[in-house]
Amino acid sequence: MSEKNNNFMSMLDAWTEEKILRPMSAVLQPYFEMTEEMRGTDEKYDESLWHMDGIIKKAVREKVLESYRNGQAAKVKPQQKGRTWKRQ
């Protein structure tokens, strides 16, 4: 079971790197290279930040929905057949 969890976490880390961290880093890099006076005055950069916000939210929602659907599709263990206990 723990190997399965490690595989899931590795896949989640790879997904996070690809869908969130790399794109966010690409958008934020110019911000760190700007002078204090330039920050907030570059409309094109501000638009790209808002665009990135939407991309990240969409990616997270898709991943959560995928996880939800996988959980719904998982087989539910049937109850063991046998004697049922009743309170008296």
ZICOR-V776954 format. One record per residue. N is the residue number from 1. RES is the residue in three letters. SS is DSSP state (~ for helix, > for strand, _ for the rest). PHI is phi in radians with two decimals (999 if undefined). D_CENTER is the distance of its C-alpha to the mean C-alpha in Angstrom with 2 decimals. Layout:
N | RES | SS | PHI | D_CENTER
N | RES | SS | PHI | D_CENTER
//
This chain:
1 | MET | _ | 999 | 22.29
2 | SER | ~ | -1.19 | 21.09
3 | GLU | ~ | -1.13 | 20.92
4 | LYS | ~ | -1.11 | 18.62
5 | ASN | ~ | -1.14 | 16.28
6 | ASN | ~ | -1.11 | 16.58
7 | ASN | ~ | -1.12 | 15.76
8 | PHE | ~ | -1.07 | 12.56
9 | MET | ~ | -1.15 | 11.57
10 | SER | ~ | -1.12 | 12.83
11 | MET | ~ | -1.15 | 10.88
12 | LEU | ~ | -1.15 | 7.53
13 | ASP | ~ | -1.07 | 9.16
14 | ALA | ~ | -1.12 | 10.34
15 | TRP | ~ | -1.10 | 7.27
16 | THR | ~ | -1.06 | 6.04
17 | GLU | ~ | -1.08 | 9.72
18 | GLU | ~ | -1.24 | 10.21
19 | LYS | ~ | -1.59 | 7.86
20 | ILE | ~ | -2.10 | 7.72
21 | LEU | ~ | -1.19 | 10.59
22 | ARG | ~ | -1.09 | 13.18
23 | PRO | ~ | -1.07 | 13.23
24 | MET | ~ | -1.14 | 13.26
25 | SER | ~ | -1.11 | 15.93
26 | ALA | ~ | -1.10 | 17.88
27 | VAL | ~ | -1.36 | 18.13
28 | LEU | ~ | -1.39 | 18.98
29 | GLN | ~ | -0.93 | 21.53
30 | PRO | ~ | -1.06 | 24.26
31 | TYR | ~ | -1.05 | 23.92
32 | PHE | ~ | -1.27 | 24.92
33 | GLU | ~ | -1.57 | 27.77
34 | MET | _ | -1.38 | 29.15
35 | THR | _ | -1.41 | 32.02
36 | GLU | _ | -1.03 | 31.93
37 | GLU | _ | -1.20 | 34.04
38 | MET | _ | -1.35 | 31.76
39 | ARG | _ | -1.13 | 28.61
40 | GLY | _ | 1.52 | 28.29
41 | THR | _ | -1.83 | 30.95
42 | ASP | _ | -1.64 | 29.04
43 | GLU | ~ | -1.11 | 28.03
44 | LYS | ~ | -1.09 | 26.44
45 | TYR | ~ | -1.16 | 24.13
46 | ASP | ~ | -1.05 | 23.34
47 | GLU | ~ | -1.11 | 22.48
48 | SER | ~ | -1.18 | 20.09
49 | LEU | ~ | -1.14 | 18.25
50 | TRP | ~ | -1.15 | 18.01
51 | HIS | ~ | -1.10 | 16.98
52 | MET | ~ | -1.10 | 14.10
53 | ASP | ~ | -1.00 | 13.03
54 | GLY | ~ | -1.16 | 13.02
55 | ILE | ~ | -1.11 | 11.21
56 | ILE | ~ | -1.15 | 8.16
57 | LYS | ~ | -1.05 | 8.46
58 | LYS | ~ | -1.12 | 9.11
59 | ALA | ~ | -1.09 | 6.32
60 | VAL | ~ | -1.15 | 3.86
61 | ARG | ~ | -1.08 | 7.15
62 | GLU | ~ | -1.10 | 7.85
63 | LYS | ~ | -1.17 | 5.41
64 | VAL | ~ | -1.13 | 6.74
65 | LEU | ~ | -1.11 | 10.01
66 | GLU | ~ | -1.05 | 10.21
67 | SER | ~ | -1.11 | 9.94
68 | TYR | ~ | -1.06 | 12.44
69 | ARG | ~ | -1.13 | 14.67
70 | ASN | ~ | -1.09 | 14.81
71 | GLY | ~ | -1.15 | 15.93
72 | GLN | ~ | -1.18 | 18.41
73 | ALA | ~ | -1.42 | 19.77
74 | ALA | _ | -1.10 | 20.35
75 | LYS | _ | -1.22 | 24.02
76 | VAL | _ | -1.63 | 25.35
77 | LYS | _ | -1.17 | 28.09
78 | PRO | _ | -1.22 | 31.41
79 | GLN | _ | -1.14 | 33.54
80 | GLN | _ | -1.14 | 36.21
81 | LYS | _ | -1.37 | 39.48
82 | GLY | _ | 2.61 | 42.37
83 | ARG | _ | -1.26 | 44.06
84 | THR | _ | -1.77 | 42.50
85 | TRP | _ | -1.72 | 43.65
86 | LYS | _ | -2.10 | 45.07
87 | ARG | _ | -1.31 | 46.14
88 | GLN | _ | -2.06 | 49.85
//
